[in-house]
Amino acid sequence: MGVSIRKLHREIEQLHEEQSHDHRESIKLFRGQGLIQSDFQRLLDTKNGLLSFNNFFSTSKCKNIAMLFVESALQENEDIVGVVSSMNVDQSQILAVITPFTMMDGLSAFGEEQEVLFLMHTIFRADNINQITDNTCQWKAQLTITSENGPQLASITDHM
């Protein structure tokens, strides 16, 4: 299993390198998921702080795809809180981004998802976390990918 993860990691890094020369515009990405109450509370407590994801982080260029994931999670379990995360990625600053990501266009079996895949241990800053209208089960989170020279991350790494 470790060999497969390492191989995928290297492939994403290679694709990131190839794609970083082709894309210079900003893109908006979305991720929809259901969180159990304790994980949701941790997300709320992280507002204006840093979040790290210990797995590959799948996002979509299509907000509707993210909403489908939230709706599916809410139907499966009524104790779940649905969260749609949105991220603006300024690709002109791509070389300053710590964790590579890749556009999965033409590579994914689910092309309609317009997937963008981030490597393991991607770190984002949680800027805003707000309730979607009056629905207590659905929230939106605005995340910003960190860069090597970001002050919060630099402070943490200096402390280590």
TINU-54764 format. One record per residue (C-alpha): x, y, z. Coordinates in Angstrom, 1 decimal. Layout:
N
east = X | north = Y | up = Z
...
# end
This chain:
160
east = 0.0 | north = 0.0 | up = 0.0
east = 2.8 | north = 2.4 | up = 0.9
east = 4.3 | north = 1.9 | up = -2.6
east = 1.0 | north = 2.8 | up = -4.3
east = 0.7 | north = 6.0 | up = -2.2
east = 4.3 | north = 7.0 | up = -2.9
east = 3.7 | north = 6.4 | up = -6.6
east = 0.5 | north = 8.5 | up = -6.7
east = 2.3 | north = 11.2 | up = -4.7
east = 5.1 | north = 11.3 | up = -7.3
east = 2.6 | north = 11.3 | up = -10.2
east = 0.8 | north = 14.3 | up = -8.7
east = 4.0 | north = 16.2 | up = -8.2
east = 5.0 | north = 15.5 | up = -11.9
east = 1.6 | north = 16.6 | up = -13.2
east = 1.7 | north = 19.7 | up = -11.0
east = 5.1 | north = 20.6 | up = -12.5
east = 3.8 | north = 20.1 | up = -16.0
east = 0.5 | north = 22.0 | up = -15.4
east = 2.0 | north = 24.9 | up = -13.5
east = 3.5 | north = 26.3 | up = -16.8
east = 0.1 | north = 26.1 | up = -18.6
east = -2.2 | north = 27.7 | up = -16.0
east = -1.6 | north = 31.2 | up = -14.6
east = -5.2 | north = 32.3 | up = -13.7
east = -6.9 | north = 32.0 | up = -10.4
east = -9.4 | north = 29.1 | up = -9.9
east = -12.1 | north = 28.6 | up = -7.4
east = -12.5 | north = 25.1 | up = -6.0
east = -15.1 | north = 23.4 | up = -3.9
east = -15.3 | north = 20.4 | up = -1.6
east = -18.5 | north = 19.0 | up = -0.1
east = -18.5 | north = 16.7 | up = 2.8
east = -20.4 | north = 15.6 | up = 5.9
east = -18.7 | north = 15.9 | up = 9.3
east = -19.7 | north = 14.4 | up = 12.6
east = -20.4 | north = 16.9 | up = 15.3
east = -17.0 | north = 16.7 | up = 17.0
east = -15.1 | north = 17.2 | up = 13.7
east = -17.4 | north = 20.1 | up = 12.8
east = -16.7 | north = 21.7 | up = 16.2
east = -13.0 | north = 21.4 | up = 15.6
east = -13.5 | north = 23.1 | up = 12.2
east = -15.3 | north = 25.9 | up = 13.9
east = -12.6 | north = 26.2 | up = 16.6
east = -10.0 | north = 26.5 | up = 13.8
east = -11.5 | north = 29.7 | up = 12.3
east = -8.6 | north = 32.0 | up = 11.3
east = -6.2 | north = 29.1 | up = 12.0
east = -4.5 | north = 26.4 | up = 9.9
east = -6.0 | north = 23.1 | up = 8.8
east = -4.0 | north = 20.1 | up = 7.6
east = -5.5 | north = 17.2 | up = 5.7
east = -3.8 | north = 13.9 | up = 6.3
east = -5.1 | north = 12.3 | up = 3.1
east = -5.4 | north = 13.2 | up = -0.5
east = -7.8 | north = 16.2 | up = -0.7
east = -10.2 | north = 16.0 | up = -3.6
east = -11.9 | north = 19.2 | up = -4.8
east = -14.0 | north = 20.2 | up = -7.8
east = -14.2 | north = 23.2 | up = -10.0
east = -18.0 | north = 22.7 | up = -9.9
east = -19.9 | north = 23.9 | up = -6.8
east = -22.8 | north = 21.7 | up = -7.7
east = -20.6 | north = 18.6 | up = -7.4
east = -19.7 | north = 19.7 | up = -3.9
east = -23.3 | north = 20.2 | up = -3.0
east = -24.2 | north = 16.7 | up = -4.2
east = -21.6 | north = 15.3 | up = -1.7
east = -23.1 | north = 17.3 | up = 1.1
east = -26.7 | north = 16.3 | up = 0.3
east = -25.6 | north = 12.6 | up = 0.1
east = -23.9 | north = 12.8 | up = 3.5
east = -27.0 | north = 14.4 | up = 5.1
east = -29.3 | north = 11.7 | up = 3.7
east = -27.1 | north = 9.0 | up = 5.1
east = -27.0 | north = 10.3 | up = 8.7
east = -29.2 | north = 13.0 | up = 10.3
east = -26.5 | north = 13.8 | up = 12.9
east = -24.0 | north = 14.9 | up = 10.2
east = -23.2 | north = 18.6 | up = 9.4
east = -22.7 | north = 19.3 | up = 5.7
east = -19.9 | north = 21.6 | up = 4.9
east = -19.1 | north = 23.1 | up = 1.5
east = -15.5 | north = 24.4 | up = 1.5
east = -14.4 | north = 26.9 | up = -1.2
east = -10.9 | north = 27.7 | up = -2.0
east = -9.4 | north = 30.4 | up = -4.3
east = -6.1 | north = 29.2 | up = -5.7
east = -4.0 | north = 31.9 | up = -7.4
east = -2.0 | north = 29.9 | up = -9.9
east = 0.3 | north = 32.8 | up = -10.6
east = 1.7 | north = 32.2 | up = -7.2
east = 1.9 | north = 28.4 | up = -7.9
east = 5.6 | north = 28.1 | up = -7.1
east = 5.1 | north = 29.5 | up = -3.6
east = 2.5 | north = 26.9 | up = -2.8
east = 4.0 | north = 24.2 | up = -0.5
east = 1.8 | north = 21.3 | up = -1.5
east = 1.4 | north = 20.5 | up = -5.2
east = -2.0 | north = 19.8 | up = -6.7
east = -3.1 | north = 18.6 | up = -10.1
east = -6.0 | north = 19.0 | up = -12.4
east = -7.5 | north = 15.6 | up = -13.1
east = -9.1 | north = 16.6 | up = -16.4
east = -8.8 | north = 13.7 | up = -18.8
east = -7.3 | north = 11.4 | up = -16.0
east = -10.3 | north = 10.7 | up = -13.8
east = -13.1 | north = 8.2 | up = -14.5
east = -15.5 | north = 10.9 | up = -13.4
east = -14.6 | north = 13.7 | up = -15.8
east = -17.8 | north = 15.7 | up = -15.1
east = -16.5 | north = 16.3 | up = -11.5
east = -13.7 | north = 18.5 | up = -12.8
east = -11.6 | north = 17.2 | up = -10.0
east = -8.5 | north = 18.9 | up = -8.7
east = -6.5 | north = 16.7 | up = -6.3
east = -4.2 | north = 18.0 | up = -3.6
east = -1.4 | north = 15.9 | up = -2.0
east = -1.5 | north = 14.6 | up = 1.5
east = -0.8 | north = 17.0 | up = 4.3
east = -2.0 | north = 20.1 | up = 2.4
east = -2.4 | north = 23.0 | up = 4.7
east = -5.1 | north = 25.6 | up = 4.4
east = -6.1 | north = 28.6 | up = 6.5
east = -9.7 | north = 28.6 | up = 7.5
east = -10.8 | north = 32.2 | up = 6.8
east = -14.6 | north = 32.2 | up = 7.3
east = -17.0 | north = 29.5 | up = 8.4
east = -20.7 | north = 30.5 | up = 8.1
east = -24.1 | north = 28.9 | up = 8.2
east = -25.8 | north = 28.6 | up = 4.8
east = -29.0 | north = 30.6 | up = 5.1
east = -31.2 | north = 29.2 | up = 7.9
east = -30.2 | north = 25.6 | up = 7.4
east = -28.5 | north = 24.5 | up = 10.6
east = -27.1 | north = 21.4 | up = 8.9
east = -25.3 | north = 23.2 | up = 6.1
east = -22.3 | north = 25.4 | up = 6.4
east = -19.7 | north = 27.0 | up = 4.1
east = -16.0 | north = 27.4 | up = 4.9
east = -13.7 | north = 29.7 | up = 3.0
east = -10.2 | north = 28.2 | up = 2.9
east = -6.9 | north = 29.6 | up = 1.6
east = -4.0 | north = 27.4 | up = 0.6
east = -0.9 | north = 28.4 | up = 2.5
east = 2.5 | north = 29.3 | up = 1.0
east = 6.0 | north = 28.7 | up = 2.2
east = 6.3 | north = 32.4 | up = 3.2
east = 2.9 | north = 32.6 | up = 4.9
east = 3.3 | north = 34.2 | up = 8.4
east = 1.2 | north = 31.7 | up = 10.3
east = 3.0 | north = 28.7 | up = 8.9
east = 6.4 | north = 30.3 | up = 9.2
east = 5.6 | north = 31.0 | up = 12.9
east = 4.7 | north = 27.3 | up = 13.5
east = 7.7 | north = 25.9 | up = 11.7
east = 10.1 | north = 28.3 | up = 13.5
east = 8.6 | north = 27.2 | up = 16.8
east = 9.3 | north = 23.6 | up = 15.9
# end
